[in-house]
Amino acid sequence: MNAELPPAAPDVVAAAVEGLTTRLRKKLDAAIESYAALPVVVDGTVRRVRCGEDAEVVLTPGPSGSVTDPDQVVCSCLLSPRCLHRAAVLGACPLADPEAGADTEGDGTPPVDAGTAPGTADTAAPAASSTAAAAVSPATGAAAEPEPEEALPLTDAQLAAASGLWAAAAALLTAGVPAAGAVPQAELLRAAHTARLAGLHRAEAAALRVVRGLRGARARHDGHRLADLVAQVRELLLTTALLAAGGPEPALIGTARRAYRPGGSLRVHGVCREPVIAATGYSGVVTHLVSEDGRWFSVADVKPGGPARAQGAATATVALGSGNLDHAQLSRGGLLISGATVSSDGRLGSGKGVRATPLTGGSWTSGPLAALFARPLAEAVAERLTVAPDTDPEQAERAARELVGCDLVLVGAVGDHLIARELPSGRPDTEGALVRLVPSSGHPALAHTANFRRLASRPGLRLRVVGRLDPDRAATLRPLAVAPLPGTEATLRLPAEWRGRADLGYDRLEGAHFPPPEVMTAAATAADGPGEIPPDPLAEAPVWRLRRLIEVAVSGGRRAVAEPARDGDLRGDGAALRRGGFHTAADLAAGLTAEADRRTRDVFGRTGGADPDRYARAWLAAAVYLAGVERALVQATWQPAGAGS
């Protein structure tokens, strides 16, 4: 992918690949890799790529900044528009998000997920289901739960689109990352566009995330994580399987754009700023706010750009209200909003009827901000990680991303973690849980890593922390902001202009912000070192064997999964799982390897083709089971010492 090229609509990319001859399709992957490295000539809004002596591809994006029409991409060669140059340049373009530019009620920013670690974000988050959006109570003016939407039967077109998406996804899973080149990706993009036309927006968004993940895996991007791609494939197969079975729930359908609904009058207080540097070419800032009744909201300024834009957006004017407040002031202040509009994920809209008045900022020690630190950490984690069987996966993901507050004492650094112990509020005689702290982002343009180095060198320091849980790692918190802990000398001493808090992505902690050495020496002695770090069940439980098999299926394809069935499970994965008590995991692993090695034969005994449908269902069953087990293991690690006795 070349970030200098404009985003291209999925159907435009798919049509260009479909127009190639069989001979040119075989050359497409190599051409995309070659053309992605070519210089891009910028002429106003026009982009030009010289592909050879007699071939120049000209891209003229529309008003949204994306290529949405085939006529906006022209090649000068004689074979155009069915030429390799045009298809390869489009294949090197980032994928355009369907929601980008359609958010007329909100702030105009695309729905980039701030919950993904900035700098490693793989894709924009899909539009959330409107069933979770807030409505207004006429009596109180406060947000109330809307009435459930009526579940309508799926149409024949929707059922056909869901089946087509399932077939395309199953083919990609069978092939694996090495064989999932531009042509199989184009087939999935075509199926995603068909799903969009049929109104299956959640399935379409899941398919686009899979294509972006495949591109990152094949290009070996620094931000690519195989676990993310596995989760994306699982979500796509699960959604399309439920839809193809006739599931009429509105949450499975999704919405075409972020839905804003009236939110009445709101009084919100700034908590912190979170920088966003996404791998999709977007960057900016998200300011997190909390209302008087403890609900979370956010104001975002995320647009195309690089790290410089993320730094500049930290002090950019907030697109809400009178326009005389920037994000730095909002994060340490507040707003009184009338006529508010709110999306289902808590994003505050900036429509014409919205009025906002700046408020004086509150301290983390009083009011609704102090309430963030009053609950035990285990209770807050359980609320975010406990998922009912019928919960929409997107709603579960949003719940897990909701910020938490806690009081911590730093214990010491172990490996790549900073170990801290919870200080339970109001219970000084209770020993809190050990928590692993990791930077929210490792991008060198941000201050996270430098701040962590300073914090790690001062064991015994006591802090108030606001951060986001890492649902995939044992008792891991990614801090976004810190503040002094009241009632102790062994805490931060922040400048008055910071108003009692430091945003770890923007504000850089210096030596003067820490207690004197004699105070820290006594505090470090009291902290008594990291001691015995509790075991990581995700690393020690034998379910890692099932996880490895599921990841090998995505990274290597069906043939790689079939090897254990052919060698009689010489590695002993099934036996190890059964010894550990994971009998279901052993059965699912055996079923997956057996299905991967299954071959049909015709009446003459000749080997036929494998059935990708049965193989995909076996993989999906194992992946869904693994996700549930790992979530339960992670939740157990947040319990304080001795809680289970």
DRENDO-964363 format. One record per residue (C-alpha): residue in one letter; y, z, x. Coordinates in steps of 0.02 Angstrom, whole numbers, padded with zeros to 5 digits, always signed. Each point is the difference from the previous one (the first is absolute). Layout:
<pts>
AYZX/...
</pts>
This chain:
<pts>
M+00000+00000+00000/N+00175-00045+00062/A+00129+00123-00063/E+00139-00128+00028/L-00072-00111-00136/P+00043+00033-00182/P-00132+00076-00115/A-00104-00129-00094/A-00069+00019-00176/P-00191+00015-00007/D-00021-00151-00115/V+00102-00110+00119/V-00109+00049+00147/A-00160-00026-00100/A+00055-00172-00061/A+00042-00056+00177/V-00173+00050+00064/E-00088-00079-00149/G+00087-00165+00036/L-00079-00016+00173/T-00152-00105+00038/T-00159+00083+00060/R+00034-00056+00179/L+00175+00075+00000/R-00060+00164-00077/K-00112+00028+00151/K+00155-00008+00111/L+00110+00109-00110/D-00033+00172+00078/A+00037-00062+00176/A+00156-00091-00061/I+00067+00157-00086/E-00024+00102+00159/S+00089-00134+00101/Y+00145-00031-00118/A+00032+00186-00027/A+00054+00009+00182/L+00121-00147-00011/P+00189+00033+00000/V+00087-00006-00169/V+00169-00086-00011/V+00115+00087-00123/D+00130-00107-00087/G+00079+00108-00135/T-00137+00034-00125/V-00106-00146+00065/R-00140+00029+00126/R-00067-00140+00112/V-00161+00000+00101/R-00034-00142+00124/C-00189-00028-00005/G-00004-00152+00113/E+00098-00152+00055/D-00002-00081-00172/A-00028+00151-00113/E+00129+00127-00056/V-00028+00119-00145/V+00157+00051-00096/L-00003+00152-00114/T+00140+00026-00126/P-00026+00167-00088/G+00068+00029-00175/P+00129+00129-00053/S-00127+00141+00017/G-00025-00042+00185/S-00180-00055-00029/V-00084-00170-00009/T-00054-00009-00182/D-00013-00189-00028/P-00103-00129+00097/D+00153-00113+00012/Q+00087+00133+00105/V-00116-00040+00147/V+00011-00176+00072/C-00082-00077+00153/S+00064-00157+00086/C-00174-00069+00042/L-00080-00144-00094/L-00139+00106-00077/S+00121+00120-00085/P-00018+00091-00117/R-00189+00005+00032/C+00020+00027+00187/L-00060+00133+00119/H+00175+00041+00062/R+00066+00051-00170/A-00154+00103-00047/A-00005+00088+00169/V+00185+00048-00004/L-00022+00068-00176/G-00152+00096+00061/A+00109+00078+00136/C+00129+00060-00128/P-00009+00177-00069/L-00066+00011-00177/A+00137+00020-00129/D-00019+00147-00117/P+00010-00049-00184/E+00111+00150-00040/A+00128-00037+00136/G+00165-00051-00075/A-00055+00040-00177/D+00065+00178-00004/T+00161-00028-00096/E+00010+00174-00075/G-00030+00092+00162/D+00076-00013+00172/G-00065-00172+00041/T-00115+00060+00138/P-00182-00055+00003/P-00132+00129-00040/V-00043+00044+00179/D-00108+00154+00007/A+00089+00138+00093/G-00158+00102-00010/T-00084-00108+00131/A+00042+00054+00175/P+00155-00100+00049/G-00036-00122+00137/T-00179-00023-00059/A+00029-00047-00180/D-00108-00147-00044/T+00072-00059-00162/A+00118+00032-00141/A-00068+00113-00134/P-00038-00081-00167/A+00101+00034-00154/A-00065+00157-00080/S-00070+00013-00174/S+00132+00023-00132/T-00109+00129-00086/A+00057+00129+00127/A+00184-00039-00021/A+00116+00130-00070/A+00078-00013-00171/V+00145+00100-00072/S-00014+00141-00124/P+00138-00024-00128/A+00014+00187-00026/T+00021+00055+00180/G+00047-00157+00095/A-00134+00042+00127/A-00145-00108+00054/A-00153+00011-00111/E-00170-00079+00002/P-00002-00169-00090/E-00127-00038-00133/P-00158-00081+00068/E-00001-00189-00009/E-00124-00080-00117/A-00152-00070+00090/L-00017-00182-00051/P-00158-00102+00033/L+00009-00118+00147/T+00022-00184-00038/D-00121-00133+00059/A+00127-00055+00130/Q+00013+00177+00069/L-00188+00021+00008/A-00016-00167+00090/A+00138+00046+00122/A-00082+00168+00037/S-00167-00083+00030/G+00082-00127+00115/L+00083+00137+00102/W-00165+00094+00013/A-00089-00156+00062/A+00134-00037+00131/A+00001+00181+00061/A-00190+00006+00008/A-00001-00159+00104/L+00124+00077+00123/L-00103+00159+00011/T-00156-00102+00036/A+00089-00098+00137/G+00087+00147+00084/V+00164-00002+00097/P-00056-00127+00134/A-00042-00133-00130/A+00141+00043-00123/G+00120-00131+00063/A+00140-00093-00086/V-00114-00098-00118/P-00091+00151-00077/Q+00167+00090-00007/A+00075-00147-00095/E-00142+00010-00127/L+00042+00184-00028/L+00186-00042-00014/R-00038-00133-00130/A-00105+00125-00098/A+00142+00127+00015/H+00124-00125-00070/T-00117-00037-00144/A-00010+00187-00033/R+00189+00011-00001/L+00013-00141-00128/A-00128+00093-00106/G+00102+00160+00011/L-00118+00098+00115/H+00137+00064+00114/R-00092+00146+00077/A-00145-00110+00052/E+00121-00129+00071/A+00090+00132+00103/A-00167+00065+00066/A-00050-00176+00053/L+00164-00027+00094/R-00026+00165+00093/V-00173-00059+00053/V+00069-00165+00067/R+00136+00090+00097/G-00130+00119+00069/L-00113-00143+00053/R+00146-00085+00088/G+00039+00160+00093/A-00181+00024+00050/R-00022-00177+00063/A+00166+00005+00094/R-00042+00173+00071/H+00167+00073-00053/D+00040+00171+00072/G+00025+00071-00174/H-00168-00060-00065/R-00129+00131-00049/L-00175-00049-00051/A-00005+00149-00118/D+00151-00070-00093/L-00083-00170-00020/V-00160+00083-00064/A+00102+00095-00131/Q+00089-00159-00052/V-00163-00097-00022/R-00073+00147-00097/E+00148+00007-00118/L-00005-00189-00030/L-00187-00003-00038/L+00010+00157-00109/T+00147-00066-00101/T-00074-00172-00028/A-00172+00071-00041/L+00074+00112-00135/L+00104-00143-00068/A-00145-00123+00000/A-00099+00128-00098/G+00133-00006-00134/G+00098+00157+00046/P+00155-00005-00112/E+00093+00150+00074/P+00185-00041+00032/A-00014+00081+00172/L-00124-00135+00052/I+00120-00137-00057/G+00152+00064+00095/T+00179-00060-00020/A+00089-00152+00068/R+00145+00100+00068/R+00057+00178+00021/A+00038+00064-00174/Y+00157+00108-00017/R+00020+00111-00151/P+00144+00113-00053/G-00001+00168+00086/G+00145+00085-00088/S+00109+00119+00101/L-00066+00058+00168/R+00059+00126+00129/V-00087-00040+00165/H+00010+00081+00172/G-00026-00090+00165/V-00151+00052+00103/C-00018-00123+00144/R+00009-00180+00060/E-00153-00101+00048/P+00019-00155+00110/V-00105-00151-00048/I-00053-00136+00124/A-00133-00103-00087/A-00114-00129+00080/T+00048-00121-00139/G+00175-00021+00073/Y+00092+00126-00109/S+00091+00154+00062/G+00126+00128-00057/V+00003+00177-00066/V-00065+00099-00148/T+00094+00159-00048/H-00107+00127-00091/L+00075+00108-00137/V-00061+00141-00110/S+00063+00047-00173/E+00035+00170-00073/D-00174+00006-00078/G-00089-00050+00160/R-00029-00186-00033/W+00013-00120+00147/F+00114-00153+00002/S+00055-00122+00134/V+00139-00123+00042/A-00050-00143+00114/D+00090-00127+00107/V-00142-00110+00065/K+00033-00184+00037/P-00056-00133+00124/G+00037+00054+00177/G-00064+00089+00154/P+00020+00171+00081/A+00189-00022+00018/R+00017-00012-00189/A-00101+00160-00023/Q+00121+00090+00115/G+00155-00073-00082/A-00061+00037-00176/A-00003+00186+00041/T+00188+00007-00027/A+00017-00147-00120/T+00086+00022-00168/V-00114+00052-00142/A-00011-00135-00135/L+00017+00127-00140/G+00154+00065-00089/S+00176-00012+00072/G-00055-00066+00169/N+00089+00131+00107/L-00160+00088+00059/D-00116-00055+00140/H-00183+00043+00024/A+00036+00132+00132/Q+00118+00091-00120/L-00118-00021-00148/S-00147+00075+00095/R+00104+00157+00031/G+00094-00004-00165/G-00041-00047-00178/L+00045-00103-00152/L+00038+00032-00183/I-00061-00158-00087/S+00033-00055-00179/G-00090-00146-00079/A-00133+00004+00136/T-00139-00128+00007/V-00163+00049+00084/S-00152-00101+00051/S-00178+00065-00014/D-00002+00043+00185/G+00161+00103-00011/R+00119-00134+00064/L+00176+00022-00070/G+00075-00161-00068/S+00179-00057+00028/G+00035-00094-00161/K+00173-00027-00072/G-00012+00149-00117/V-00043+00125+00136/R+00135+00125+00049/A-00019+00121+00145/T+00111+00138+00066/P-00028+00076+00174/L-00045+00184+00009/T+00011+00128+00138/G-00164+00016+00091/G-00115+00147-00025/S-00097+00102+00127/W-00188-00002+00021/T+00006+00188-00030/S+00064-00001-00180/G-00014-00092-00164/P-00125-00141-00031/L-00012-00037+00187/A-00064+00176+00036/A-00134-00024-00134/L-00080-00134+00109/F-00057+00136+00121/A-00053+00132-00127/R-00173-00070-00039/P-00150+00024+00115/L-00037-00159+00094/A-00179-00006-00063/E+00061-00005-00181/A+00123-00141+00034/V-00132-00100+00093/A-00129+00024-00137/E+00124-00063-00129/R+00028-00160+00100/L-00178-00036+00056/T-00099+00047-00155/V-00038-00161-00092/A-00085-00016-00168/P-00137-00133-00012/D+00103-00110-00119/T+00165+00015+00097/D+00089-00160+00044/P-00018-00020+00190/E+00184-00044+00015/Q+00050+00159-00091/A-00117+00101+00112/E+00079-00079+00153/R+00176+00040-00060/A-00051+00181-00032/A-00071+00016+00176/R+00162-00069+00074/E+00111+00127-00088/L+00088+00111+00128/V-00047+00182+00027/G+00095+00146+00076/C-00070+00143+00102/D+00045+00135+00127/L-00089-00018+00166/V-00013+00081+00171/L-00038-00120+00143/V-00158+00052+00093/G-00020-00134+00134/A-00045-00179+00039/V-00181-00057-00002/G-00032-00182+00040/D+00115-00110-00103/H+00031+00139-00127/L+00127+00140-00008/I-00092+00148-00075/A+00095+00116-00117/R-00049+00144-00113/E+00064+00022-00176/L+00107+00153-00034/P-00042+00042-00183/S+00158+00040-00096/G+00011+00183-00052/R-00169+00044+00078/P+00029+00047+00183/D-00173+00079+00014/T-00088-00161-00050/E-00058-00123+00133/G+00047-00177-00049/A-00092-00162+00033/L+00010-00091+00166/V+00089-00166-00021/R+00002-00151+00114/L+00172-00078+00017/V+00019-00181+00054/P+00157-00109+00009/S+00040-00098-00157/S+00031-00152+00110/G-00027-00043+00182/H+00129-00139+00004/P+00106+00016+00159/A+00161-00037-00095/L-00021+00158-00103/A+00017+00182+00052/H-00168+00064-00064/T-00094-00002+00166/A+00142+00075+00103/N+00023+00140-00124/F-00186+00039+00000/R+00000+00016+00189/R+00136+00132-00010/L-00086+00093-00140/A-00169-00002+00090/S+00079+00083+00152/R+00052+00154-00101/P-00150+00092-00072/G+00047+00143-00112/L+00146-00093-00080/R+00013+00031-00187/L+00055-00141-00114/R+00020-00059-00177/V-00081-00172-00012/V+00005-00137-00131/G-00128-00136+00027/R-00135-00110-00072/L-00186+00033-00001/D-00116-00117+00091/P-00140-00017-00129/D-00117-00082+00125/R+00003+00136+00134/A-00051+00181+00002/A+00145+00120-00039/T+00130-00119+00070/L+00184-00001-00044/R+00130-00129+00051/P+00168+00093+00005/L+00157-00091-00053/A+00127+00141+00017/V+00010+00178+00067/A+00116+00147-00028/P+00022+00178+00067/L-00112+00132-00076/P+00105+00144-00069/G-00031+00178+00060/T-00051-00036+00180/E+00083-00034+00168/A-00139-00115+00058/T+00062-00149-00097/L+00118-00148+00015/R+00188+00011+00025/L+00066-00161-00074/P+00180-00065+00003/A+00108+00039-00151/E+00022-00185-00041/W-00189-00016-00024/R+00013+00126-00142/G-00155+00096+00044/R-00129-00140+00020/A-00050-00137+00121/D-00073-00169-00048/L-00132-00028+00134/G+00015-00189-00009/Y+00188-00001+00032/D+00065+00168+00066/R-00049+00037+00180/L-00038+00181+00042/E+00076+00061+00164/G-00024+00156+00105/A+00151+00086-00080/H-00085-00012-00169/F-00140+00119+00053/P-00002+00189+00027/P+00031+00075+00172/P-00149+00007+00121/E-00023+00188-00018/V-00016-00016-00189/M-00124-00142+00016/T-00104+00094+00129/A-00025+00145-00120/A-00034-00119-00145/A-00127-00099+00101/T-00092+00160+00044/A-00007+00047-00184/A-00065-00173-00045/D-00149+00034+00115/G-00037-00182+00042/P-00098-00126-00102/G-00161+00101+00014/E-00150-00080-00082/I+00048-00159-00092/P-00099-00018-00161/P-00125-00144+00001/D+00043-00168-00073/P-00131-00035-00134/L+00045-00184-00007/A-00047-00017+00183/E-00150+00117-00001/A-00081-00038-00168/P-00131-00139+00009/V+00095-00103-00129/W+00082-00086+00148/R-00160-00102+00009/L+00031-00070-00175/R+00184-00026+00043/R-00050-00100+00154/L-00116-00110-00104/I+00137-00032-00129/E+00127-00044+00134/V-00124-00113+00090/A-00023-00094-00163/V+00185-00041-00006/S+00026-00032+00185/G-00163-00092+00037/G-00062-00069-00165/R-00168+00001-00086/R-00103-00045+00152/A+00061+00151+00097/V-00049+00116-00144/A-00175-00075-00010/E-00046+00054+00178/P-00057+00179-00046/A-00119-00072-00131/R-00076-00118+00127/D-00027+00129+00137/G-00071+00133-00117/D+00151+00115+00017/L-00032+00041+00182/R+00163+00096+00010/G-00065+00122-00130/D+00154-00007-00112/G-00097+00030-00160/A-00098+00147+00071/A+00160+00079+00069/L+00086-00014-00168/R-00146+00080-00090/R-00011+00143+00126/G+00184+00034-00034/G-00029+00007-00187/F+00082-00168-00039/H-00149-00077-00090/T+00108-00113-00109/A+00088-00067+00154/A-00169-00038+00079/D-00059-00093-00156/L+00162-00100-00011/A-00008-00046+00185/A-00181-00056-00017/G+00041-00101-00155/L+00147-00084+00085/T-00098-00051+00156/A-00146-00060-00106/E+00115-00105-00109/A+00085-00071+00154/D-00169-00058+00067/R-00061-00067-00167/R-00033-00187-00009/T-00062-00103-00147/R-00133-00134+00014/D-00029-00155-00103/V-00166-00061-00069/F-00042-00078+00169/G+00028+00162+00095/R+00162-00056+00080/T+00134+00132+00032/G+00146-00015-00118/G+00176+00067+00006/A+00042+00183-00015/D+00072+00070-00161/P+00178+00059+00040/D+00017+00082-00170/R-00143+00125+00021/Y+00052+00034+00180/A+00181+00035-00052/R-00058+00120-00136/A-00111+00095+00123/W+00146+00013+00124/L+00121+00055-00137/A-00117+00139-00059/A-00013+00068+00177/A+00187-00015+00032/V+00049+00090-00161/Y-00124+00140+00036/L+00064+00019+00179/A+00182+00010-00057/G-00042+00141-00120/V-00100+00099+00129/E+00133-00016+00133/R+00137+00053-00120/A-00100+00157-00044/L-00030+00041+00184/V+00185-00020+00040/Q+00051+00113-00144/A-00119+00136+00062/T+00085+00006+00171/W+00163+00059-00079/Q-00074+00167-00054/P+00061+00154+00097/A-00120+00088+00117/G-00125+00105-00098/A+00048-00079-00167/G-00179-00054-00034/S-00076+00169+00039/
</pts>
